[in-house]
Amino acid sequence: MKNAMALNMRSYWAGLRAVLVFTVIVIVYTFAMFGIGQLGMPDKANGSLITDESGQVVGSSLIGQSFTDSKGEALPQYFQSRPSAAGASDDNPSGYDASASSGTNLGHQDEGLIKDVTTRRAEIAKREGVNVKDVPADAVTASSSGLDPHISPEYAAIQVRRVAKERGISEEKVEQLVKDNTTGRGLGFIGEPVVNVVTLNKALDDLS
């Protein structure tokens, strides 16, 4: 009986020591990673926040935003993001709710999706003064997260003329800003080049 109790006590102490050791390891690891992040890459570690001239946070370069009015209509002086299903509702037609990240989960044969894509493509073609066939896929479909801040260079290209006209600046200047906010393929071969709409529109506002 005493041997059994002694064996159980040894097992309990061994388990307790293991819990304490791993707890310390986790705490030390967490603070070490936090410290490395703050020292080596504080901007990214703190959320890649974007601030205005007064220092107020206006967004993050990692999270997309809608550049529309209260009715969901595109603001003509801004580059437009791709559609978002994140938190989209009658009260929030533009989506991009960071607390409700999600895609549409609709298949490519879904009648509702086909109708939405067709409608969006026609609206964008009219707004940008291009042929419907020139409207790229990312302009009419949401990303899987609903929070992607990027669009394709092709979608950005068809918006240059409108933005330049609305802001009274040259198309060459707008094209340069697009290039400045374009990220190439990862390691030179992973993925496709993308344009960050959030930082691009911030750069446009900074010209004012």
For each residue, the residues with C-beta under 8 A, 3 or more apart:
1: 4 5
2: 5 6
3: 6 7
4: 1 7 8
5: 1 2 8 9
6: 2 3 9 10
7: 3 4 10 11
8: 4 5 11 12
9: 5 6 12 13
10: 6 7 13 14
11: 7 8 14 15
12: 8 9 15 16
13: 9 10 16 17
14: 10 11 17 18
15: 11 12 18 19
16: 12 13 19 20
17: 13 14 20 21
18: 14 15 21 22
19: 15 16 22 23
20: 16 17 23 24
21: 17 18 24 25
22: 18 19 25 26
23: 19 20 26 27
24: 20 21 27 28
25: 21 22 28 29
26: 22 23 29 30
27: 23 24 30 31
28: 24 25 31 32
29: 25 26 32 33
30: 26 27 33 34
31: 27 28 34 35
32: 28 29 35 36
33: 29 30 36 37
34: 30 31 37 38 45
35: 31 32 38 39
36: 32 33 39 40
37: 33 34 40 41 42 44 45
38: 34 35 42 45 46
39: 35 36 42
40: 36 37
41: 37 44 45
42: 37 38 39 45 46
43: 46 48 49
44: 37 41 47 48
45: 34 37 38 41 42
46: 38 42 43 49
47: 44 60 62
48: 43 44 60 61 62
49: 43 46 57 59 60
50: 57 58 59 60 61 198 199 202
51: 54 55 56 57 58
52: 55 56 58
53:
54: 51
55: 51 52
56: 51 52
57: 49 50 51
58: 50 51 52 202
59: 49 50 63 65 198 202
60: 47 48 49 50 63 198
61: 48 50 149 196 198 199
62: 47 48 149
63: 59 60 96 98 147 149 198
64: 81 82 84 96 147 148 149 150 197 198
65: 59 81 96 149 197 198
66: 72 81 84 94 95 96
67: 74 75 78 79 80 81 197 201
68: 71 72 73 74 75 80 93 94
69: 72 73 75
70:
71: 68 93
72: 66 68 69 93 94
73: 68 69
74: 67 68 78 80 127
75: 67 68 69 78
76: 127 162 163 166
77: 163 166 167 204
78: 67 74 75 163 201 204
79: 67 151 156 159 163 195 197 200 201 204
80: 67 68 74 124 139 151 159 197
81: 64 65 66 67 84 96 148 149 151 197 198
82: 64 138 139 140 141 142 143 148 151 155
83: 95 116 120 140 141 142
84: 64 66 81 88 94 95 96 142 143 146 147
85: 88 95 102 103 104 142 146
86: 95 96 97 98 100 101 102 145 146 147
87: 92 95 96 97 99 100 102 146
88: 84 85 92 93 94 95 97 146
89: 92 93
90: 93
91:
92: 87 88 89 95 97
93: 68 71 72 88 89 90
94: 66 68 72 84 88
95: 66 83 84 85 86 87 88 92 142 146
96: 63 64 65 66 81 84 86 87 146 147
97: 86 87 88 92 100 146
98: 63 86 101 147
99: 87
100: 86 87 97 146
101: 86 98 145 146 147
102: 85 86 87 105 145 146
103: 85 142 143 144 145 146
104: 85 113 142
105: 102
106: 110 112 113
107: 110 113
108: 113
109: 114
110: 106 107 113 114
111: 114 115
112: 106 115 116
113: 104 106 107 108 110 116 117
114: 109 110 111 117 118
115: 111 112 118 119
116: 83 112 113 119 120 140
117: 113 114 120 121 140 141
118: 114 115 121 122
119: 115 116 122 123
120: 83 116 117 123 124 139 140
121: 117 118 124 125 132 135 139 140
122: 118 119 125 126 132
123: 119 120 126 127
124: 80 120 121 127 128 135 139 140 158
125: 121 122 128 129 130 131 132 134 135
126: 122 123 129
127: 74 76 123 124 162
128: 124 125 135 158 159 161 162
129: 125 126 161 162
130: 125 134 135 158
131: 125 134
132: 121 122 125 135
133:
134: 125 130 131 158
135: 121 124 125 128 130 132 139 140 155 158
136: 139 152 154 155 158
137: 140 141
138: 82 141 143 151 152 155
139: 80 82 120 121 124 135 136 151 155
140: 82 83 116 117 120 121 124 135 137
141: 82 83 117 137 138
142: 82 83 84 85 95 103 104 146
143: 82 84 103 138 146 147 148
144: 103
145: 86 101 102 103 148
146: 84 85 86 87 88 95 96 97 100 101 102 103 142 143
147: 63 64 84 86 96 98 101 143
148: 64 81 82 143 145
149: 61 62 63 64 65 81 196 197 198 199
150: 64 183 194 195 196 197
151: 79 80 81 82 138 139 155 156 194 195 197
152: 136 138 155 156 192 193 194 195
153: 156 157 178 182 193 194 195
154: 136 157 158
155: 82 135 136 138 139 151 152 158 159 195
156: 79 151 152 153 159 160 178 182 195 197 200
157: 153 154 160 178
158: 124 128 130 134 135 136 154 155 161
159: 79 80 128 155 156 162 163
160: 156 157 163 164 171 174 175 178
161: 128 129 158 164 165 171
162: 76 127 128 129 159 165 166
163: 76 77 78 79 159 160 166 167 174 204
164: 160 161 167 169 170 171 173 174
165: 161 162 168
166: 76 77 162 163
167: 77 163 164 174 204 207
168: 165
169: 164 173 174 207
170: 164 173 174
171: 160 161 164 174 175
172: 175 176
173: 164 169 170 176 177 207
174: 160 163 164 167 169 170 171 177 178 204
175: 160 171 172 178 179
176: 172 173 179 180
177: 173 174 180 181 200 203 204
178: 153 156 157 160 174 175 181 182 195 200
179: 175 176 182
180: 176 177 203
181: 177 178 195 196 199 200 203
182: 153 156 178 179 193 194 195 196
183: 150 193 194 195 196
184: 188 193
185: 188 189 190 191 192 193
186: 189 190 191
187: 190
188: 184 185
189: 185 186
190: 185 186 187
191: 185 186 194
192: 152 185
193: 152 153 182 183 184 185
194: 150 151 152 153 182 183 191
195: 79 150 151 152 153 155 156 178 181 182 183 200
196: 61 149 150 181 182 183 199 200
197: 64 65 67 79 80 81 149 150 151 156 200 201
198: 50 59 60 61 63 64 65 81 149 201 202
199: 50 61 149 181 196 202 203
200: 79 156 177 178 181 195 196 197 203 204
201: 67 78 79 197 198 204 205
202: 50 58 59 198 199 205 206
203: 177 180 181 199 200 206 207
204: 77 78 79 163 167 174 177 200 201 207 208
205: 201 202 208
206: 202 203
207: 167 169 173 203 204
208: 204 205
